[in-house]
């Protein structure tokens, strides 16, 4: 679920998340060394993929001027967006 919230823009991964919160290629030094045929001088820099580990990453609401106001504005946005009075019958059914 956290991954979906990040992909739709309601949450962002905080820059203070540890490097281990992300999937890198190659995944380990051993794999990089193997790919470089055992030559440590041929190992390139690891590359960040578009995947992450939600249980390790830190998140924030990318709204407002501070984390506190960001969370408040996210709450307001969700309340307004999920208000059944402003939805079509199909959208209301989707919520159920």
Backbone as CSV, one residue per row, in Angstrom:
resi,resn,N_x,N_y,N_z,CA_x,CA_y,CA_z,C_x,C_y,C_z
1,UNK,0.819,-1.188,0.000,0.000,0.000,0.000,0.873,1.267,0.000
2,UNK,1.958,1.262,0.759,2.827,2.443,0.776,3.409,2.710,-0.602
3,UNK,3.742,1.644,-1.316,4.257,1.807,-2.672,3.259,2.503,-3.571
4,UNK,1.992,2.142,-3.456,0.948,2.780,-4.263,0.794,4.250,-3.889
5,UNK,0.882,4.562,-2.601,0.771,5.959,-2.166,1.923,6.800,-2.714
6,UNK,3.113,6.200,-2.805,4.259,6.911,-3.388,4.044,7.089,-4.884
7,UNK,3.618,6.018,-5.566,3.431,6.091,-7.021,2.356,7.096,-7.425
8,UNK,1.334,7.279,-6.586,0.283,8.240,-6.945,0.581,9.646,-6.413
9,UNK,1.687,9.823,-5.702,2.111,11.158,-5.292,1.575,11.658,-3.963
10,UNK,0.840,10.827,-3.223,0.327,11.274,-1.927,1.412,11.256,-0.859
11,UNK,2.394,10.405,-1.032,3.551,10.363,-0.147,4.810,10.379,-1.000
12,UNK,5.897,10.865,-0.416,7.207,10.809,-1.074,8.190,10.164,-0.115
13,UNK,9.230,9.590,-0.681,10.271,8.994,0.149,11.177,10.117,0.643
14,UNK,11.362,10.157,1.944,12.168,11.218,2.552,13.647,10.992,2.248
15,UNK,14.381,12.082,1.957,15.812,11.953,1.659,16.638,11.354,2.799
16,UNK,16.120,11.367,4.007,16.859,10.787,5.132,16.722,9.269,5.203
17,UNK,15.996,8.671,4.259,15.869,7.213,4.229,17.249,6.591,4.035
18,UNK,17.507,5.474,4.703,18.823,4.845,4.549,19.008,4.265,3.146
19,UNK,20.242,4.134,2.721,20.543,3.568,1.396,19.977,2.163,1.254
20,UNK,19.842,1.461,2.370,19.301,0.099,2.337,17.797,0.073,2.078
21,UNK,17.154,1.227,2.031,15.723,1.291,1.731,15.457,1.189,0.234
22,UNK,16.521,1.193,-0.567,16.380,1.210,-2.020,17.005,-0.029,-2.642
23,UNK,16.510,-0.375,-3.820,17.059,-1.505,-4.567,18.116,-0.958,-5.517
24,UNK,19.293,-1.531,-5.444,20.433,-1.098,-6.247,20.848,-2.213,-7.202
25,UNK,21.448,-1.832,-8.308,22.035,-2.790,-9.243,23.489,-2.451,-9.439
26,UNK,24.364,-3.359,-9.282,24.152,-4.715,-8.787,23.758,-4.699,-7.309
27,UNK,23.146,-5.787,-6.892,22.581,-5.845,-5.546,23.638,-5.987,-4.450
28,UNK,24.818,-6.452,-4.798,25.861,-6.623,-3.787,27.238,-6.464,-4.424
29,UNK,28.229,-6.296,-3.571,29.603,-6.201,-4.062,30.014,-7.510,-4.726
30,UNK,29.598,-8.634,-4.130,29.941,-9.936,-4.713,29.399,-10.070,-6.131
31,UNK,28.170,-9.631,-6.348,27.586,-9.700,-7.697,28.318,-8.764,-8.655
32,UNK,28.689,-7.589,-8.177,29.430,-6.646,-9.017,30.796,-7.215,-9.378
33,UNK,31.458,-7.827,-8.418,32.770,-8.424,-8.660,32.666,-9.579,-9.646
34,UNK,31.634,-10.375,-9.495,31.408,-11.486,-10.429,31.169,-10.951,-11.842
35,UNK,30.356,-9.911,-11.969,30.073,-9.311,-13.282,31.322,-8.693,-13.903
36,UNK,32.260,-8.264,-13.063,33.509,-7.660,-13.546,34.602,-8.715,-13.718
37,UNK,34.199,-9.988,-13.759,35.146,-11.101,-13.918,36.264,-11.068,-12.879
38,UNK,35.905,-10.680,-11.660,36.850,-10.709,-10.559,37.813,-9.542,-10.485
39,UNK,37.677,-8.576,-11.377,38.583,-7.419,-11.382,37.940,-6.260,-10.623
40,UNK,38.392,-5.979,-9.399,37.754,-4.911,-8.615,37.893,-3.529,-9.249
41,UNK,38.894,-3.349,-10.130,39.079,-2.053,-10.789,38.058,-1.828,-11.905
42,UNK,37.374,-2.892,-12.309,36.378,-2.787,-13.384,34.961,-2.597,-12.864
43,UNK,34.815,-2.576,-11.548,33.478,-2.439,-10.967,33.024,-0.990,-11.097
44,UNK,31.865,-0.804,-11.676,31.286,0.531,-11.796,30.496,0.898,-10.556
45,UNK,30.005,2.105,-10.543,29.176,2.570,-9.426,27.823,1.863,-9.467
46,UNK,27.274,1.514,-8.318,25.939,0.917,-8.310,24.905,1.929,-8.790
47,UNK,23.845,1.420,-9.392,22.786,2.294,-9.902,21.500,2.058,-9.133
48,UNK,20.845,3.149,-8.823,19.573,3.107,-8.119,18.481,2.689,-9.091
49,UNK,17.658,1.713,-8.689,16.513,1.317,-9.507,15.297,2.131,-9.066
50,UNK,14.145,1.844,-9.636,12.922,2.546,-9.234,12.172,1.794,-8.139
51,UNK,12.802,0.812,-7.530,12.162,0.017,-6.487,12.725,0.390,-5.117
52,UNK,11.916,0.147,-4.086,12.343,0.447,-2.727,11.654,-0.503,-1.767
53,UNK,12.142,-0.519,-0.530,11.583,-1.360,0.525,10.748,-0.475,1.450
54,UNK,9.421,-0.535,1.333,8.558,0.363,2.117,8.750,0.259,3.627
55,UNK,9.106,-0.920,4.119,9.254,-1.060,5.574,10.528,-0.396,6.095
56,UNK,11.459,-0.061,5.208,12.719,0.560,5.609,12.756,2.056,5.296
57,UNK,12.026,2.463,4.267,12.038,3.868,3.831,11.280,4.755,4.817
58,UNK,11.606,6.035,4.778,10.881,7.047,5.564,10.066,7.885,4.582
59,UNK,8.888,8.296,5.001,7.969,8.983,4.098,7.552,10.337,4.656
60,UNK,7.067,11.185,3.748,6.485,12.464,4.152,5.402,12.844,3.151
61,UNK,4.478,13.678,3.604,3.418,14.202,2.734,3.969,15.434,2.026
62,UNK,4.018,15.417,0.683,4.674,16.509,-0.058,3.794,17.735,-0.277
63,UNK,3.105,18.140,0.740,2.220,19.301,0.652,2.618,20.277,1.747
64,UNK,2.331,21.533,1.564,2.583,22.521,2.605,4.035,22.936,2.699
65,UNK,4.313,23.738,3.702,5.648,24.302,3.876,6.457,23.596,4.956
66,UNK,5.846,22.640,5.643,6.544,21.877,6.675,5.884,20.506,6.769
67,UNK,6.535,19.551,7.422,5.905,18.232,7.556,4.539,18.290,8.239
68,UNK,4.403,19.156,9.239,3.119,19.273,9.935,2.021,19.809,9.043
69,UNK,2.310,20.887,8.320,1.284,21.439,7.426,1.065,20.516,6.236
70,UNK,2.110,19.789,5.831,1.947,18.831,4.739,0.953,17.747,5.101
71,UNK,1.059,17.231,6.317,0.121,16.204,6.768,-1.294,16.764,6.874
72,UNK,-1.417,17.984,7.388,-2.740,18.609,7.498,-3.360,18.817,6.119
73,UNK,-2.564,19.310,5.172,-3.100,19.551,3.831,-3.441,18.246,3.128
74,UNK,-2.670,17.196,3.386,-3.009,15.887,2.825,-4.336,15.410,3.395
75,UNK,-4.527,15.582,4.703,-5.806,15.218,5.322,-6.959,15.971,4.667
76,UNK,-6.798,17.274,4.490,-7.851,18.085,3.874,-8.127,17.631,2.448
77,UNK,-7.070,17.333,1.707,-7.222,16.873,0.323,-7.987,15.543,0.279
78,UNK,-7.622,14.610,1.156,-8.295,13.307,1.167,-9.754,13.430,1.587
79,UNK,-10.030,14.272,2.584,-11.419,14.473,3.024,-12.256,15.029,1.880
80,UNK,-11.728,16.014,1.168,-12.476,16.615,0.057,-12.642,15.631,-1.097
81,UNK,-11.592,14.909,-1.419,-11.628,13.985,-2.552,-12.510,12.779,-2.275
82,UNK,-12.519,12.310,-1.045,-13.271,11.099,-0.705,-14.666,11.390,-0.161
83,UNK,-15.115,12.641,-0.246,-16.458,13.001,0.194,-17.469,12.425,-0.794
84,UNK,-18.325,11.501,-0.357,-19.285,10.878,-1.269,-20.220,11.873,-1.958
85,UNK,-20.469,13.016,-1.333,-21.375,14.001,-1.933,-20.829,14.536,-3.255
86,UNK,-19.521,14.536,-3.424,-18.927,15.046,-4.653,-18.586,13.962,-5.664
87,UNK,-19.051,12.739,-5.414,-18.708,11.611,-6.284,-19.888,11.164,-7.122
88,UNK,-19.561,10.533,-8.227,-20.599,9.881,-9.020,-20.974,8.578,-8.318
89,UNK,-22.072,7.981,-8.744,-22.497,6.708,-8.156,-21.429,5.637,-8.375
90,UNK,-20.792,5.648,-9.532,-19.740,4.675,-9.818,-18.544,4.838,-8.900
91,UNK,-18.164,6.086,-8.634,-17.043,6.339,-7.726,-17.385,5.900,-6.306
92,UNK,-18.641,6.117,-5.905,-19.064,5.673,-4.580,-19.006,4.153,-4.491
93,UNK,-19.433,3.469,-5.550,-19.362,2.003,-5.575,-17.914,1.523,-5.488
94,UNK,-17.003,2.242,-6.152,-15.588,1.862,-6.115,-15.027,1.912,-4.698
95,UNK,-15.536,2.833,-3.878,-15.070,2.928,-2.496,-15.495,1.722,-1.669
96,UNK,-16.621,1.148,-2.042,-17.121,0.006,-1.286,-16.413,-1.230,-1.736
